[in-house]
């Protein structure tokens, strides 16, 4: 199963788009600088629809996080 996510963050002084893609145990990430002004929906949709295929994704592996069980007492 392939999952994807797009997160827009403000990392002073720029807004950045973080594209994440998960394919099984492989994790891919790409980043795009959007500029200093807040991006609007038409700009984001244009980037996803027309520039997504040109993004450079970097691959890492996913390590399972250790689950901590809390004693209810």
N, C-alpha and C positions, 0 to 999 in steps of 0.2 A: 504494500500500500504506500502510495506517495502522498505526503502532506506538504503543504506550503503555507507560508505566512509572510506578511509584509508589516513591518513596524516602522513608524516615522518617529524619530527622536530629535530632540534639540541638544546638540553637543556644542556648547558655546564656541564660536559664534555661528555655527552652521546647523541647518536642519539636514538630517541624513535619513535615507531609506535603507532599511536592513531587510534583505530578502533571505528567507530561510526555507530550505527544502530538505525533507527527511524521506529517505528511501530505505526502509528496513533498518539496518544498523548503521547506515551511512548518513552523514549530516553535511549539507552543503550550505554555504553562506556567501552572500554578495552584498556590497555596500555601494551606495550612490550618494554623493553630496548634492543637495538640492539648492543650496544657496543660503543667504542670510535672512530672506523673508519667508514667512510661513507659506508652505505650499498649499495650493487650492486643489479641489477635487479634479478639475479638468487636466491639470498638470500631472497629477498622480495617475489618472486613467491613461493618459497619453504615454507615460513612461511604461506602464504595465502592458499596454496593448502593442506598442510599436518598438520598444527598446529592450524588452525582457529577453529576447533571444540573443542579444549582443552582450549580456552581462557576463562577467567573468566570475564563476562560482568557485569557491575554494572548498576542498573536501577534508573532513575530519571523521573520526569514528566516534560513536556514541558509547559512553561507558554508563552502565547502569548505576544509578545512585543508590547508596545504602539506605534502606528504610529503617527508621527508628520507631520502635513500638513503645508507646507510652502506657505505663501501668495506670489503670483507671482508679486505683485506690488512693 
